[in-house]
């Protein structure tokens, strides 16, 4: 007799129930789309919200990294900046 001593990691997540109110057209679309993806509406909404959360976290991380970087000069010392008119000249676009 051989005993299996392999360790197995179990991902235990605490799930929270919430109530979502949708108009009939949106609810119908959600049920159809979830069926096409072979998931429940609950799972589909959860994944959409998780994606939004990840995007927001990535944006905040990038913004924080931008805020702490060293400033860079816009031109070489002694050189003048372009005029507003030169920067916004649209004659070439007409």
Backbone as CSV, one residue per row, in Angstrom:
resi,resn,N_x,N_y,N_z,CA_x,CA_y,CA_z,C_x,C_y,C_z
1,UNK,0.845,-1.183,0.000,0.000,0.000,0.000,0.888,1.244,0.000
2,UNK,0.550,2.181,-0.859,1.336,3.405,-0.981,0.467,4.589,-0.564
3,UNK,1.006,5.493,0.224,0.278,6.673,0.697,0.738,7.881,-0.098
4,UNK,-0.229,8.636,-0.612,0.070,9.851,-1.371,0.386,10.970,-0.383
5,UNK,1.607,11.479,-0.415,2.020,12.542,0.504,2.209,13.878,-0.203
6,UNK,1.640,14.016,-1.385,1.745,15.264,-2.147,0.928,16.350,-1.458
7,UNK,1.533,17.517,-1.308,0.823,18.643,-0.717,-0.046,19.298,-1.781
8,UNK,-1.233,19.659,-1.397,-2.171,20.309,-2.303,-2.529,21.660,-1.704
9,UNK,-2.427,22.703,-2.516,-2.802,24.043,-2.074,-4.258,24.281,-2.435
10,UNK,-5.045,24.635,-1.459,-6.444,24.957,-1.686,-6.619,26.455,-1.538
11,UNK,-7.141,27.081,-2.573,-7.391,28.513,-2.564,-8.763,28.757,-1.949
12,UNK,-8.779,29.259,-0.737,-10.038,29.503,-0.043,-10.334,30.994,-0.124
13,UNK,-11.474,31.307,-0.703,-11.870,32.702,-0.838,-13.202,32.911,-0.136
14,UNK,-13.307,34.030,0.498,-14.576,34.389,1.109,-15.361,35.168,0.064
15,UNK,-16.523,34.684,-0.236,-17.354,35.323,-1.245,-18.450,36.119,-0.534
16,UNK,-18.821,37.229,-1.113,-19.855,38.089,-0.551,-21.004,38.187,-1.542
17,UNK,-22.200,37.925,-1.063,-23.382,38.071,-1.916,-23.791,39.534,-1.977
18,UNK,-24.150,39.988,-3.163,-24.679,41.338,-3.344,-25.897,41.235,-4.250
19,UNK,-26.756,42.210,-4.158,-27.933,42.264,-5.017,-27.707,43.334,-6.067
20,UNK,-27.953,42.985,-7.306,-27.784,43.920,-8.418,-29.135,44.063,-9.099
21,UNK,-29.536,45.286,-9.347,-30.794,45.548,-10.037,-30.486,46.005,-11.457
22,UNK,-31.068,45.295,-12.426,-30.843,45.605,-13.836,-32.185,45.778,-14.523
23,UNK,-32.216,46.621,-15.551,-33.461,46.673,-16.318,-33.562,45.394,-17.149
24,UNK,-34.740,45.078,-17.619,-35.009,43.789,-18.258,-34.124,43.537,-19.473
25,UNK,-33.904,44.566,-20.281,-33.086,44.401,-21.487,-31.642,44.037,-21.141
26,UNK,-31.090,44.718,-20.142,-29.714,44.442,-19.725,-29.622,43.056,-19.100
27,UNK,-30.602,42.699,-18.270,-30.601,41.385,-17.631,-30.672,40.280,-18.677
28,UNK,-31.507,40.457,-19.694,-31.628,39.451,-20.759,-30.315,39.314,-21.505
29,UNK,-29.707,40.444,-21.864,-28.416,40.404,-22.550,-27.369,39.699,-21.684
30,UNK,-27.346,40.019,-20.386,-26.362,39.422,-19.475,-26.537,37.905,-19.394
31,UNK,-27.768,37.436,-19.334,-28.015,35.994,-19.277,-27.544,35.316,-20.568
32,UNK,-27.829,35.930,-21.706,-27.409,35.360,-22.992,-25.890,35.350,-23.101
33,UNK,-25.272,36.473,-22.755,-23.810,36.575,-22.860,-23.129,35.592,-21.916
34,UNK,-23.632,35.466,-20.704,-23.055,34.523,-19.750,-23.179,33.098,-20.270
35,UNK,-24.318,32.770,-20.884,-24.501,31.436,-21.452,-23.510,31.189,-22.588
36,UNK,-23.265,32.203,-23.412,-22.284,32.067,-24.490,-20.889,31.797,-23.933
37,UNK,-20.584,32.413,-22.791,-19.272,32.232,-22.162,-19.225,31.004,-21.258
38,UNK,-20.381,30.341,-21.111,-20.507,29.158,-20.258,-20.144,29.455,-18.805
39,UNK,-20.624,30.608,-18.334,-20.452,30.997,-16.927,-21.781,31.540,-16.427
40,UNK,-21.878,31.715,-15.126,-23.079,32.324,-14.571,-22.996,33.839,-14.730
41,UNK,-24.138,34.496,-14.634,-24.155,35.966,-14.672,-23.333,36.498,-13.513
42,UNK,-23.453,35.855,-12.359,-22.690,36.271,-11.189,-21.189,36.204,-11.462
43,UNK,-20.723,35.104,-12.036,-19.296,34.948,-12.347,-18.856,35.979,-13.373
44,UNK,-19.692,36.211,-14.399,-19.356,37.176,-15.442,-19.213,38.577,-14.849
45,UNK,-20.162,38.977,-14.019,-20.085,40.299,-13.388,-18.876,40.398,-12.467
46,UNK,-18.625,39.332,-11.720,-17.459,39.328,-10.834,-16.163,39.521,-11.593
47,UNK,-16.040,38.836,-12.742,-14.826,38.968,-13.551,-14.704,40.360,-14.162
48,UNK,-15.831,40.924,-14.608,-15.800,42.289,-15.149,-15.364,43.289,-14.088
49,UNK,-15.898,43.140,-12.887,-15.528,44.049,-11.799,-14.075,43.858,-11.386
50,UNK,-13.598,42.618,-11.379,-12.196,42.365,-11.044,-11.272,43.012,-12.083
51,UNK,-11.642,42.939,-13.373,-10.853,43.593,-14.418,-10.803,45.103,-14.215
52,UNK,-11.940,45.696,-13.874,-11.975,47.134,-13.617,-11.100,47.494,-12.421
53,UNK,-11.164,46.671,-11.379,-10.347,46.904,-10.191,-8.862,46.837,-10.547
54,UNK,-8.479,45.852,-11.366,-7.075,45.714,-11.772,-6.621,46.915,-12.604
55,UNK,-7.495,47.383,-13.510,-7.149,48.569,-14.313,-6.944,49.796,-13.429
56,UNK,-7.830,49.979,-12.463,-7.709,51.135,-11.577,-6.433,51.046,-10.750
57,UNK,-6.120,49.858,-10.255,-4.900,49.675,-9.476,-3.670,49.962,-10.337
58,UNK,-3.659,49.462,-11.577,-2.526,49.709,-12.479,-2.384,51.198,-12.773
59,UNK,-3.507,51.885,-12.991,-3.468,53.323,-13.259,-2.898,54.068,-12.059
60,UNK,-3.379,53.725,-10.865,-2.894,54.408,-9.664,-1.406,54.154,-9.448
61,UNK,-0.962,52.929,-9.723,0.455,52.603,-9.581,1.295,53.416,-10.555
62,UNK,0.866,53.471,-11.818,1.592,54.257,-12.825,1.609,55.739,-12.459
63,UNK,0.483,56.238,-11.973,0.403,57.657,-11.597,1.357,57.978,-10.449
64,UNK,1.430,57.089,-9.465,2.349,57.297,-8.350,3.798,57.270,-8.821
65,UNK,4.115,56.354,-9.737,5.478,56.290,-10.276,5.811,57.556,-11.062
66,UNK,4.845,58.081,-11.786,5.070,59.314,-12.537,5.287,60.489,-11.583
67,UNK,4.522,60.524,-10.498,4.582,61.656,-9.570,5.920,61.751,-8.843
68,UNK,6.610,60.640,-8.662,7.858,60.673,-7.897,9.103,60.736,-8.783
69,UNK,8.930,60.733,-10.096,10.114,60.771,-10.951,10.738,62.170,-10.940
70,UNK,11.993,62.218,-11.295,12.735,63.480,-11.333,12.251,64.345,-12.491
71,UNK,12.107,65.638,-12.269,11.699,66.513,-13.380,12.810,66.602,-14.428
72,UNK,12.398,66.766,-15.685,13.354,66.901,-16.784,13.217,68.295,-17.397
73,UNK,14.324,68.903,-17.760,14.227,70.213,-18.409,13.591,70.083,-19.795
74,UNK,12.820,71.090,-20.189,12.163,71.066,-21.489,13.070,71.555,-22.613
75,UNK,14.115,72.269,-22.256,15.058,72.735,-23.273,16.440,72.824,-22.641
76,UNK,17.424,73.082,-23.477,18.784,73.218,-22.966,18.928,74.566,-22.277
77,UNK,19.809,74.667,-21.295,19.985,75.947,-20.594,20.338,77.073,-21.573
78,UNK,19.693,78.217,-21.423,19.941,79.383,-22.259,19.077,79.444,-23.507
79,UNK,18.484,78.340,-23.904,17.633,78.332,-25.098,16.240,78.799,-24.706
80,UNK,15.591,79.515,-25.619,14.244,79.990,-25.309,13.217,78.935,-25.721
81,UNK,12.102,78.969,-25.035,11.010,78.056,-25.372,10.287,78.548,-26.609
82,UNK,9.618,77.658,-27.346,8.836,78.113,-28.498,7.678,78.999,-28.031
83,UNK,7.253,79.891,-28.888,6.129,80.756,-28.540,4.828,79.953,-28.596
84,UNK,3.810,80.490,-27.974,2.507,79.837,-27.982,1.998,79.701,-29.417
85,UNK,2.158,80.758,-30.192,1.709,80.724,-31.586,2.423,79.633,-32.380
86,UNK,3.725,79.471,-32.146,4.472,78.445,-32.863,3.995,77.050,-32.460
87,UNK,3.686,76.862,-31.176,3.222,75.568,-30.717,1.839,75.228,-31.259
88,UNK,1.002,76.241,-31.437,-0.390,76.006,-31.846,-0.655,76.404,-33.297
89,UNK,0.397,76.550,-34.087,0.214,76.901,-35.496,-0.426,75.733,-36.228
90,UNK,-1.570,75.980,-36.815,-2.296,74.927,-37.520,-2.370,75.187,-39.016
91,UNK,-1.541,76.099,-39.494,-1.566,76.426,-40.914,-1.223,75.203,-41.756
92,UNK,-0.339,74.362,-41.232,0.055,73.164,-41.958,-1.057,72.122,-42.045
93,UNK,-2.085,72.273,-41.219,-3.182,71.321,-41.212,-4.336,71.754,-42.113
94,UNK,-4.265,72.971,-42.615,-5.371,73.479,-43.441,-5.205,73.138,-44.881
